[in-house]
Amino acid sequence: MDVVFLSRLQFASTTIFHFFFVPVSIGLALLIAIMETMYVVKGDEKYKQMAKFWGHFFLINFAVGIVTGILQEFQFGMNWSDYSRFVGDVFGAPLAIEALLAFFLESTFIGLWIFGWEKLSKKVHLACIWLVVFGTTISAFWILVANSFMQRPVGFEVVDGRAQMNDIFALLGNGQVWVEFPHTILGAFSTGAFLIAGISAYQLLKKKDVEFFKKSFKIAIIVAFLASMGTALYGHQQAQYLVHTQPMKMAASEGLWDTSSDPAPWTVFAMIDTEKKENSAELKIPYLLSFLSYSKFSGEVIGMNELQAQYEQEYGPGNYIPPVKTTFWSFRIMVLAGSIMIVLALYGIYLSMRKKLDQMNKWFLRAMVGAISLPFIGNTAGWIMTEIGRQPWTVFGHMRTEDSISPSVSGGEVLFSVISFSTIYLILLIITIFLFVREIKKGPNGAHPVASTTIDPFTKGGH
């Protein structure tokens, strides 16, 4: 019944579940916009049909994502009132802009896109979906501006125990934003692309609407490769940024207890003992950590023990080492998922260009169906590493997690809300899967599958 633990558990569960839907909406919006652009440019009705079909998935996901986002916001007032009180004057501006500008923009043009197919001109209708893409992207930007303040607080001063923003341009120019935003957005694009590619692969295995899903797969797999490569490149930049701004997170993600030698090796695998503060059975690649940190094969990386001593001098007594095992393995799960995505996408492009995406490649099509899960795994692991690796801080260097919770909330109350929210999320997940499966079965022609046998009420048999 530890209130801090339960509050953290609830924040983790609601955030992870909500972020299942956010990247899908962002990614699908882009893919749909590309498909409709091809329809307007080429005049091929097949691309219009594709935009409409995949638009059904986007609308279902968007609606559920809104509900999960609302539930997520409740907990800030319920479980994290001291945190909200501290950061409210800073968070207010970006979150208000996100809600009043970005969300209203995307919601308005989604409505015009849904109902304007036969009422608006092709180019105006196309502009609507691109404005939806812009709206979803800029919405993510403002959310990440707020999150980046937690990672690297800038543009504020503490007045009467509360953070007050005194420089919005410092907030917008926060270096954390400009490594976190492209990494997150490109990850979202790859999520939508792998969803379309995976569903298309499933339909190709079933030999349903083969030409339609071959075209869908080809567009999606190209976006998947480009977005996955971009995600990896910006992830590399983000890691280099962490070396300077959050060295403890970087050291924890590498399981690095003592300052490394120069050059520093990268640890592929390690048995981590957090009590003894040492690793055993390590597998290392020489020079690689120096390259990942500085883009050169030289340079040492500071270890957690040395950083702990520094932080004690700067912030006072306390344990400033985050959960090392979670940070270490979540980083490697993210990298592994991203690497597999790049390889699959590259091979998918090869098959599509060579027109070999047929039943001779059943193993690859099955792999692509399973690969739908890879961006979700990568996204989740990445956010776990980002948030867990910042512990014990909610606002780095200024507010600890244990000081951020609501003082008047009991463990029983938080436990009740955890169970309640989890139940609601389970129901939403079941509904979403049901609706997605129904759309897959309907196919691009929009007709529900007809049972092979129907019962005639006037006879004993079927026909």
Secondary structure, 3 states (H helix, E strand, C coil): CCHHHHHHHHHHHHHHHHHHHHHHHHHHHHHHHHHHHHHHHHCCHHHHHHHHHHHHHHHHHHHHHHHHHHHHHHHHHHHCHHHHHHHHHHHHHHHHHHHHHHHHHHHHHHHHHHHCCCCCCHHHHHHHHHHHHHHHHHHHHHHHHHHHHHHCCCCEEEECCEEEECCHHHHHCCHHHHHHHHHHHHHHHHHHHHHHHHHHHHHHHCCCCHHHHHHHHHHHHHHHHHHHHHHHHHHHHHHHHHHHHCHHHHHHHCCCCCCCCCCCCEEEEEEEECCCCEEEEEEEECCHHHHHHHCCCCCCCCCHHHHHHHHHHHHCCCCCCCCHHHHHHHHHHHHHHHHHHHHHHHHHHHHHHCCCCCHHHHHHHHHHHHCCHHHHHHHHHHHHHHHHCCCCEEECCCEEHHHCCCCCCCHHHHHHHHHHHHHHHHHHHHHHHHHHHHHHHHCCCCCCCCCCCCECCCCCCEC
